[in-house]
């Protein structure tokens, strides 16, 4: 009931438009470094998260302006429950506050908001606010913003597998019908990631969009998340634009495909 189901499957990755894209269609961000940002200033970790929320607003606006179609932000992982109770409570409070304060701004900017992850563990109040936000913005078309909370890549693959198992059990499909595409259609985030950004300097995927990042370009910056802004996003996108995406092909094949499609 609370588990967010996917909408539609976008283009497959290995087509000419994905290879030639200058602006990544789907940007995903592991927002890391809030704690270190606060510590450097002798502040409590929660202050870092609050500044991080401001960076979220800046980044969403910049991404929409640049023509990014989908932005997925890792706001709270399945593993983040292990953090000190006051930090977890502070983050929940912050999510609720941001939902309220950014509601009109997001809607005015035609951003469609979805929360992806296992929402069962959140308070009814927060889930109601999430539902209202999703309902309000459901027809918006400028950009899709996925906020991943209580999300884990392994959880996502597992819930997709369970959905397919139920379809088999109901006699809707046979085990032979199960394909990569069908599995992907059941993921909480359906679209392949073009550009994965991680702030805070660590070179880890941290159980984020494991299936969806199969062919994404990976950009790590030492910048801490609260310092991230539109210019930093542009830098990441400039890096993306000069990458040759091969999707398993040779460089020559990629160039031939690009010529054909001109
Ligand atoms: C990781 O930094 C950050 C988080 C676990 C929380 C992310 C939350 C926000 C950016 C705030 C608001 C978000 C939304 C969507 C409203 P860390 O605390 O692990 O940093 P550290 O590695 O420096 O300790």
Boltz pocket constraint, residues with backbone or C-beta under 6 A from the ligand:
constraints:
  - pocket:
      binder: B
      contacts: [[A, 31], [A, 32], [A, 33], [A, 34], [A, 35], [A, 36], [A, 37], [A, 49], [A, 50], [A, 52], [A, 53], [A, 56], [A, 73], [A, 74], [A, 75], [A, 76], [A, 77], [A, 80], [A, 94], [A, 95], [A, 98], [A, 147], [A, 200], [A, 225]]
      max_distance: 6.0
